[in-house]
Amino acid sequence: MKNLRIRLATVLLCLLAMSQAHALEYTWATHSDKERLVLNFSQPIPSYTVEHIAPDRVRIHFAQDIWKAEPRPTMPDLSSSQVIARVETTVSSIDISLRMHLSTVRHFTLAKQRKLVLDFPREPLMIHWEDLQALPRPSAMAPKKGHTQALASQKSPAPQNSTPTEGSQNHGPITAADASTTAQTPGGETITDIELPAENVELAAVEYHSPQEDFENLSHLVRQYPDDANLHFNMGIAAFSTGRFPLALNAFERALALDPSNGQPLVEMARAHLAMGNPAMASLDLERALQRQLSPQVRSAVELTLDQTRVVPTYRTYRGEFFLGALYDSNIPLAPAGTSVAIGGVELPLPLDSRKQSDTALFAGFALGTTSWAAGSDNRIDISLSHYQKWHQDLDQYDTSYSEIAWGLSQENHQRHHTAAVLRIGHARDDEGTLVNRVILQPRYTFVATPRLATRTDLSFEYRDYRIFDERSSVISRLGQSLRMVRGQHDAHNIAIGFALFHERSDLDTSSNEGWEISLTENYHLGVRSILFANLEYRVASYDEALPGESVREDKATRLQTGIHSQIGKRTALRLLLGYRENSSNVPAYDYRALQGGLSWHLTF
């Protein structure tokens, strides 16, 4: 029996070790010109796409739920990373948040090793150096005759090719295995001339073949031949390759002092200054290089790079939403005038009839928007235009439309504090003219305590001009606080709990309305492309204005919305929504129930 227990324990330990060995693992390493993140799969690499979803965010989207075959990976320690802030997993994707804005992220796969490799080049302020990176080292810097034998033993830097998005220099011998290696992206694009390590060597830790050896050998040679500009230049290349940027600058400056007419050391000084996070000095180095001797190819690349650095690129995305649906209201005169999918409902106090009137209605509308941001900036600007129309079956005198334009500015740093502000201007109309004009200012602040827990504070200041009530106007203020959390396996549950206070001050007999509301929102990832969402709100409000004979009106309203959002393509999605609203008041004339259903089509480009 004792031997049986020992065998069972051994089997369990083996199974546990095997399960851990076959889990998806991250490997991260930093280099002088980039940071590299490697995803080590236990299964063949699934089909994927890499997409910039924000200036500082990259998403790896898989065509299938990879977590059925891959256990949840352990997050790498990125506390010392200068580029990558965090890595998060969802049902069908991996999101990588960056500490800086990058326009280019290089990725390739090693099918035999089951590795997906992502390279994040360090490019402060989005200065692009692709044209310079692809240039070979000038032959003018070859060693002098007396040094040929000595340099042959130290593997002096040789020109190599690199893909334009790599942003690195590779110095050292290329083995036959390295030179013949290719990699393919999921789309079939073949990437050649990629430095790949030998088998059983950790990929993330391998970048250069012998930079340290080059550096050590050249350190002895420059002492033996201190007046050789070529040796100092090659010494700078080796120092740069090993991340010794200050030493590289000293070597290039010495080479420039020994050969003042040559502009190539200044080009290399620009590389070093850029790697040290000083793009201003890098630009100055390139300006000085143009005043010296350069090959036509290098001169053209320097001029092109300077032109690119003088212009800050701007990025922009567009989106559109088109929706339609039907609704039933038990009390049309009191029901919200804008019960739409996109806008979310606009409460408008329409003229009160002496008796309840129920009716069905159709609604339709659209919402168009664009978001833009400048490279190197944390600010985003959002502009949107939306319109909503409702047609009643019988009570056409209550047909309404609502139009709104919104302008928003948001700022997201790479730590914990996100701020935003939105200005909205809209108006609602019936068949006879304008019902109400609205101006809304909505500032917002979000504090991210952990990757799975955040708090959000919302303020709202709204001015309403009621044209149907003898030029009446009011000011509505609202303060809301919500707690947002991510829970469940693969972060499938996204939950928000909120509480808000609101107050309306009217210029009509100095009346005021006030109340509070609580809300619960749940977004659940059903699968790779579908999200089930639900929102429940409960609201209590008191109104100074009521029907004749009533001093105070007390309302209790409940609202429930649920539906499903499905991604049907890379840029298109469909959303089905069902909603129910109920208002109960101490003044029966204000009671109503509403049932709504709608379908919307979302497009991003």
C-alpha positions in Angstrom: 0.0 0.0 0.0 2.8 2.4 0.8 4.5 1.7 -2.5 1.2 2.3 -4.3 0.9 5.7 -2.6 4.4 6.6 -3.6 3.6 5.7 -7.2 0.4 7.7 -7.2 2.2 10.7 -5.8 5.0 10.4 -8.4 2.4 10.2 -11.2 0.6 13.3 -9.9 3.9 15.2 -9.7 4.7 14.2 -13.3 1.3 15.2 -14.6 1.7 18.6 -12.8 5.1 19.1 -14.2 3.9 18.2 -17.7 0.9 20.6 -17.4 3.2 23.4 -16.3 5.7 22.7 -19.1 3.0 22.9 -21.7 1.5 26.2 -20.7 1.9 29.3 -22.7 4.9 31.2 -21.4 6.2 34.8 -21.9 9.8 35.6 -22.3 10.9 39.2 -22.2 14.3 40.8 -22.7 15.7 44.3 -23.4 18.3 45.3 -26.0 20.1 48.5 -26.9 17.6 49.4 -29.6 14.5 47.4 -28.8 12.6 45.3 -26.3 11.5 41.8 -27.3 8.5 39.8 -26.1 8.3 36.1 -27.0 5.2 34.0 -26.7 6.2 30.3 -26.3 3.2 28.1 -27.3 2.8 24.5 -26.2 0.6 23.9 -29.3 1.2 25.0 -33.0 0.8 28.7 -33.2 -2.8 29.6 -34.1 -3.8 32.1 -36.8 -3.4 35.6 -35.5 -3.4 39.3 -36.4 -1.5 42.2 -34.7 -3.3 45.5 -34.6 -2.7 48.9 -33.1 -6.0 49.7 -31.2 -4.5 52.8 -29.6 -1.3 54.8 -29.9 0.0 53.0 -26.8 -1.8 49.7 -27.1 -1.2 46.6 -29.3 -3.7 43.7 -29.6 -2.8 40.2 -30.7 -6.2 38.8 -31.9 -6.6 35.1 -32.4 -9.2 33.5 -34.7 -10.1 31.0 -32.0 -10.2 30.6 -28.3 -6.6 29.7 -27.6 -7.2 29.2 -23.9 -8.9 25.9 -24.5 -5.5 24.5 -25.4 -3.2 26.9 -23.5 -3.5 27.4 -19.7 -3.4 30.9 -18.5 0.2 32.2 -18.6 2.1 33.8 -15.8 2.7 37.5 -16.4 6.3 38.5 -16.9 8.0 41.0 -14.6 8.0 44.2 -16.6 8.9 46.6 -13.8 12.2 47.5 -15.5 10.8 47.7 -19.0 11.0 51.1 -20.7 8.5 50.2 -23.4 6.0 47.6 -22.2 3.8 48.5 -19.3 1.7 45.4 -18.9 0.3 42.3 -20.8 -3.3 41.3 -20.3 -5.3 38.4 -21.7 -8.9 38.2 -22.7 -11.0 35.4 -24.2 -9.6 35.7 -27.7 -6.8 38.2 -27.6 -3.7 39.4 -25.7 -3.5 43.2 -25.1 -0.1 44.8 -24.6 0.0 48.3 -23.1 3.0 50.4 -23.9 4.7 53.2 -22.0 5.3 55.2 -25.2 3.6 55.7 -28.5 4.9 53.4 -31.3 3.9 53.4 -34.9 5.7 50.1 -35.8 5.8 46.8 -34.0 7.6 44.0 -35.8 6.3 40.4 -35.4 7.2 37.1 -36.9 6.8 33.4 -36.0 9.2 30.4 -35.6 6.9 27.6 -36.4 9.2 24.8 -35.4 10.0 26.3 -32.1 6.3 27.4 -31.6 7.3 31.0 -30.8 5.6 34.2 -31.7 8.1 37.1 -31.5 7.3 40.8 -31.1 9.9 43.5 -31.3 9.2 47.0 -29.9 11.8 49.5 -31.1 12.7 52.4 -28.9 11.8 55.5 -30.9 11.4 58.5 -28.6 9.0 61.1 -29.9 8.2 58.8 -32.9 11.4 59.8 -34.8 11.8 57.2 -37.6 15.2 56.0 -38.5 14.3 53.2 -40.9 16.2 54.7 -43.9 19.4 55.1 -41.9 19.2 51.7 -40.3 19.2 49.8 -43.6 22.4 51.6 -44.8 25.7 49.6 -44.7 28.7 50.9 -42.9 30.8 53.0 -45.2 33.9 51.3 -46.6 35.8 54.5 -45.9 36.1 53.4 -42.3 38.0 50.2 -43.1 41.2 49.6 -41.1 44.5 50.9 -42.4 47.1 48.7 -43.9 49.1 48.2 -40.8 46.1 46.9 -38.8 44.7 44.4 -41.2 45.9 41.3 -39.4 44.9 42.6 -36.0 41.4 43.5 -37.0 40.9 40.2 -38.8 41.2 38.5 -35.4 38.6 40.7 -33.7 35.6 40.3 -36.2 35.2 43.9 -37.1 31.6 45.0 -37.8 30.3 43.9 -41.2 27.4 45.4 -43.1 24.1 43.5 -42.7 20.6 43.9 -44.0 17.7 44.5 -41.7 14.0 44.8 -42.3 12.8 48.5 -42.3 10.8 48.1 -39.2 13.5 46.5 -37.1 15.3 49.7 -36.1 18.5 47.9 -35.1 22.1 47.5 -36.2 23.6 44.0 -36.3 27.4 43.8 -36.0 29.3 40.6 -36.1 29.6 37.5 -38.3 26.5 35.8 -39.8 26.6 32.1 -39.7 25.3 30.0 -42.5 22.3 28.9 -40.4 21.5 32.5 -39.7 21.7 33.7 -43.2 19.4 31.0 -44.6 16.7 31.4 -42.0 13.3 32.8 -42.9 10.0 33.4 -41.1 6.4 33.7 -42.2 3.6 35.9 -40.9 0.1 34.4 -40.8 -0.8 36.4 -43.9 1.9 34.6 -45.8 4.5 37.4 -45.9 8.0 36.0 -45.8 10.5 37.9 -43.7 14.2 37.2 -44.6 17.5 38.1 -43.1 16.2 37.8 -39.5 18.8 37.0 -36.9 17.7 33.7 -35.3 19.6 31.8 -32.6 20.7 28.3 -32.6 18.4 25.6 -31.3 17.9 25.4 -27.5 19.1 29.0 -27.1 16.6 31.4 -25.5 15.4 33.7 -28.3 14.6 36.7 -26.2 18.2 36.8 -24.8 19.9 36.6 -28.2 20.3 39.6 -30.5 24.0 40.1 -31.4 26.5 37.3 -32.0 29.7 38.8 -30.6 29.4 42.5 -29.6 31.2 42.0 -26.3 34.1 40.2 -28.0 34.3 43.0 -30.6 34.2 45.6 -27.8 37.0 43.9 -25.8 39.3 43.5 -28.9 38.8 47.0 -30.1 39.5 48.4 -26.6 43.0 47.1 -26.9 43.5 48.2 -30.4 42.5 51.9 -29.8 45.1 52.0 -27.0 47.8 50.7 -29.4 46.8 53.0 -32.3 45.2 56.1 -30.6 45.4 58.2 -33.7 43.5 55.9 -36.0 40.0 57.4 -36.7 38.8 54.1 -38.2 39.5 52.2 -35.1 37.7 54.7 -32.9 34.7 54.6 -35.3 34.6 50.8 -35.1 35.0 51.0 -31.3 31.9 53.2 -31.2 29.9 50.7 -33.2 30.9 47.9 -30.8 30.1 50.1 -27.8 26.7 51.0 -29.2 25.9 47.3 -29.9 26.5 46.4 -26.3 24.4 49.3 -25.0 27.4 51.4 -23.8 26.0 54.6 -25.3 28.2 57.2 -23.5 31.3 55.2 -24.5 30.0 55.1 -28.0 29.6 58.9 -28.1 33.2 59.3 -26.9 34.5 57.0 -29.6 32.6 58.7 -32.3 33.7 62.2 -31.1 37.3 61.0 -31.1 36.9 59.7 -34.7 35.4 63.0 -35.7 38.2 64.9 -34.2 40.7 62.8 -36.1 38.8 63.1 -39.4 36.8 66.4 -39.2 35.6 66.2 -42.8 33.8 62.9 -42.4 30.2 63.2 -41.5 29.6 59.5 -40.8 30.6 59.7 -37.1 28.0 62.4 -36.6 25.3 60.0 -38.0 26.4 57.4 -35.5 26.3 60.0 -32.7 22.7 60.7 -33.7 21.9 57.0 -33.2 23.5 57.0 -29.8 21.8 60.2 -28.7 18.4 58.8 -29.8 19.0 55.6 -27.9 19.8 57.7 -24.8 16.4 59.5 -25.1 17.8 62.8 -26.5 16.1 63.3 -29.9 17.0 67.0 -29.9 20.7 66.3 -29.9 20.2 63.5 -32.5 18.6 66.1 -34.9 21.5 68.5 -34.2 24.0 65.8 -35.0 22.3 65.1 -38.3 22.3 68.8 -39.2 26.0 68.9 -38.6 26.6 65.7 -40.6 25.0 67.4 -43.7 27.8 70.0 -43.5 30.5 67.3 -44.0 31.3 64.6 -46.4 28.7 61.9 -46.8 28.0 59.4 -49.5 25.0 60.3 -51.7 23.0 57.5 -50.2 23.6 58.5 -46.6 23.1 62.1 -47.3 19.7 61.4 -48.9 18.7 59.3 -46.0 19.7 61.9 -43.5 17.8 64.6 -45.3 14.7 62.4 -45.4 14.9 61.6 -41.7 15.2 65.3 -40.8 12.1 66.0 -42.9 10.2 63.3 -41.0 11.2 64.6 -37.6 10.0 68.1 -38.4 6.5 66.9 -39.0 4.5 65.3 -36.1 2.3 62.6 -37.7 -1.4 62.5 -36.7 -3.5 59.3 -36.6 -7.2 59.1 -37.0 -9.9 56.5 -36.8 -13.6 56.6 -38.0 -16.7 54.8 -36.8 -20.3 54.7 -37.7 -23.5 53.2 -36.2 -26.8 52.7 -37.9 -29.8 51.5 -35.9 -33.5 50.8 -36.1 -36.1 49.3 -33.8 -39.6 49.3 -32.4 -41.1 50.3 -29.0 -44.3 50.3 -27.0 -45.2 53.1 -24.5 -48.1 52.9 -22.2 -48.1 56.7 -21.6 -46.9 58.5 -24.7 -47.1 62.0 -23.3 -44.8 61.1 -20.4 -42.5 58.6 -22.1 -38.9 59.6 -22.9 -38.7 61.2 -26.3 -35.5 59.6 -27.3 -35.4 55.9 -26.4 -32.6 55.0 -28.9 -29.9 52.5 -29.1 -27.0 54.9 -29.7 -28.0 57.9 -27.6 -29.4 55.9 -24.7 -32.6 57.9 -24.0 -33.3 61.6 -23.6 -35.8 62.6 -20.8 -38.0 65.4 -22.1 -41.2 66.6 -20.3 -43.7 66.7 -23.1 -47.1 68.4 -22.6 -49.2 66.4 -20.2 -52.5 65.1 -21.4 -55.5 64.6 -19.1 -55.5 60.8 -19.7 -53.0 58.1 -20.5 -52.4 57.3 -24.1 -50.5 54.2 -25.3 -49.1 53.5 -28.7 -46.4 51.7 -30.6 -43.6 53.4 -32.5 -40.7 52.8 -34.8 -37.3 54.5 -34.4 -34.2 54.8 -36.5 -31.0 56.8 -36.5 -27.3 57.0 -36.9 -24.1 58.1 -35.1 -20.9 59.0 -36.8 -17.6 59.8 -35.1 -13.9 60.2 -35.4 -11.0 60.0 -33.0 -7.6 61.6 -33.6 -4.3 61.8 -31.8 -0.8 63.1 -32.5 2.2 60.9 -32.2 4.0 61.4 -28.9 0.9 62.8 -27.2 -1.4 61.3 -24.6 -4.3 63.4 -25.7 -7.1 62.2 -27.9 -9.8 64.3 -29.6 -13.2 62.8 -30.4 -16.0 64.4 -32.5 -19.3 62.7 -33.1 -22.7 63.5 -34.7 -25.9 61.6 -34.0 -29.5 61.8 -35.0 -32.6 59.9 -33.8 -36.1 59.8 -35.2 -39.3 58.3 -33.7 -42.6 57.7 -35.5 -45.8 56.7 -33.6 -48.4 54.6 -35.2 -51.5 56.5 -34.1 -50.4 59.5 -32.0 -48.3 61.2 -34.7 -48.5 64.5 -32.8 -45.9 63.0 -30.5 -43.4 62.1 -33.2 -40.0 63.5 -32.2 -36.4 63.7 -33.4 -33.2 64.4 -31.6 -29.9 65.6 -33.0 -26.6 66.0 -31.1 -23.0 66.9 -31.8 -20.3 66.1 -29.2 -16.7 67.0 -28.8 -14.4 65.2 -26.3 -10.9 65.4 -25.1 -9.3 62.6 -23.1 -5.8 61.9 -21.7 -4.5 58.6 -20.6 -1.1 58.2 -19.0 0.6 54.9 -18.7 0.2 54.6 -15.0 -3.1 55.0 -13.1 -4.8 58.3 -13.9 -7.1 58.8 -16.9 -9.1 62.0 -17.4 -11.6 63.0 -20.0 -14.2 65.8 -20.8 -17.0 65.8 -23.3 -19.1 68.8 -24.5 -22.5 67.9 -26.0 -24.9 70.2 -27.8 -28.3 68.9 -28.9 -31.9 69.7 -29.5 -35.2 67.8 -29.8 -38.1 68.7 -32.1 -41.7 67.7 -32.7 -43.8 68.3 -35.8 -44.5 71.9 -34.6 -41.0 73.1 -33.7 -38.3 72.9 -31.1 -39.0 71.2 -27.9 -35.8 71.6 -25.9 -32.2 72.7 -26.4 -29.4 71.1 -24.4 -25.8 71.9 -23.6 -23.9 69.3 -21.5 -20.4 69.3 -20.0 -19.2 65.9 -18.7 -15.8 65.7 -17.1 -14.6 62.3 -15.9 -11.7 60.9 -13.9 -10.6 57.2 -13.7 -8.2 55.8 -11.2 -6.8 52.4 -12.0 -5.9 50.7 -8.7 -4.9 47.4 -10.3 -5.3 45.9 -13.8 -8.6 44.4 -12.6 -9.9 47.1 -10.4 -10.7 50.8 -11.1 -12.8 53.6 -9.8 -14.5 56.3 -11.9 -15.9 59.7 -11.0 -18.4 61.3 -13.4 -19.6 64.9 -13.2 -22.3 66.4 -15.5 -23.5 69.9 -15.8 -26.5 70.4 -18.2 -28.4 73.5 -19.3 -31.9 72.9 -20.7 -34.0 75.5 -22.6 -37.6 74.3 -22.7 -39.3 76.1 -25.6 -42.7 74.4 -24.9 -43.0 75.9 -21.4 -43.0 79.6 -21.9 -39.2 80.0 -22.3 -38.5 77.9 -19.2 -34.9 76.8 -18.5 -33.1 74.8 -15.9 -29.7 73.6 -14.8 -29.1 70.0 -13.9 -26.0 68.8 -12.0 -25.0 65.2 -11.5 -22.3 63.5 -9.5 -21.6 59.8 -10.0 -19.2 57.3 -8.6 -18.6 53.8 -9.9 -16.5 50.8 -9.1 -15.3 48.7 -12.1 -13.8 45.3 -11.8 -12.7 42.4 -14.0 -13.3 38.9 -12.7 -13.6 35.3 -13.8 -11.5 32.9 -15.9 -9.7 34.8 -18.7 -11.3 38.1 -17.3 -14.6 37.1 -18.9 -16.7 39.2 -16.5 -16.5 43.0 -16.6 -18.7 44.5 -13.8 -19.5 48.1 -12.8 -21.5 49.2 -9.8 -22.5 52.9 -9.6 -24.2 55.4 -7.4 -25.2 59.0 -8.4 -26.9 62.1 -7.1 -28.6 64.7 -9.3 -30.2 68.0 -8.8 -32.2 70.3 -11.2 -32.8 73.9 -10.5 -35.5 75.7 -12.6 -36.2 79.4 -13.1 -39.9 78.6 -13.0 -41.1 79.6 -9.5 -37.6 78.7 -8.2 -38.6 75.0 -8.3 -36.1 72.2 -7.9 -36.0 68.5 -8.5 -33.5 66.1 -6.9 -32.9 62.4 -6.5 -30.5 59.5 -6.6 -29.9 56.3 -8.6 -27.9 53.1 -8.4 -26.8 51.0 -11.4 -25.3 47.6 -12.1 -23.6 46.7 -15.4 -22.3 43.4 -16.6 -20.4 42.6 -19.8 -19.7 38.9 -20.2 -17.6 37.4 -23.0 -19.5 34.5 -24.4 -16.8 33.5 -26.8 -14.2 34.8 -29.2 -16.5 37.3 -30.9 -19.6 37.8 -28.8 -20.3 39.8 -25.6 -23.5 39.6 -23.6 -24.3 42.8 -21.8 -26.9 43.9 -19.2 -27.6 47.1 -17.3 -30.0 47.6 -14.4 -30.9 51.1 -13.0 -33.1 52.1 -10.1 -33.9 55.8 -9.7 -35.8 57.8 -7.0 -36.7 61.4 -7.7 -38.8 64.1 -6.2 -40.3 67.1 -8.1 -41.7 70.3 -6.7 -43.9 70.6 -9.8 -46.9 68.3 -10.1 -50.5 68.4 -11.1 -52.8 71.0 -9.5 -53.5 69.9 -5.9 -50.3 68.0 -5.5 -47.4 69.8 -3.7 -44.6 67.2 -4.3 -44.3 64.5 -6.9 -42.3 61.3 -6.0 -41.2 59.0 -8.8 -39.5 55.6 -8.7 -38.2 54.4 -12.0 -36.6 51.1 -13.1 -34.7 50.5 -16.3 -33.3 47.2 -17.7 -31.4 46.8 -20.9 -29.8 43.6 -22.2 -28.5 42.4 -25.4 -25.6 40.8 -27.3 -22.8 42.4 -29.3 -21.2 40.2 -32.0 -18.2 40.9 -34.1 -19.0 39.7 -37.6 -15.8 40.9 -39.3 -12.6 42.8 -38.6 -14.4 46.1 -38.8 -18.1 45.4 -38.5 -20.3 44.3 -35.6 -24.0 43.8 -34.9 -25.8 44.6 -31.6 -29.2 43.3 -30.6 -30.8 45.2 -27.7 -34.0 44.7 -25.6 -35.1 47.3 -23.0 -37.8 47.8 -20.4 -38.6 51.0 -18.5 -41.2 51.5 -15.7 -42.1 54.6 -13.8 -44.2 54.6 -10.6 -45.4 57.9 -9.1 -47.6 59.1 -6.3 -49.4 61.1 -9.1 -50.9 58.3 -11.3 -50.8 60.4 -14.4 -47.1 60.0 -14.4 -47.0 56.2 -14.4 -45.8 54.6 -17.6 -44.2 51.4 -18.9 -42.2 51.1 -22.1 -40.8 48.1 -24.0 -38.1 48.5 -26.6 -36.2 46.3 -29.1 -33.6 47.4 -31.6 -30.8 46.3 -33.9 -27.7 48.3 -34.7 -24.8 47.9 -37.1 -21.4 49.2 -36.1 -18.5 50.0 -38.5 -15.0 51.1 -37.8 -12.3 52.2 -40.3 
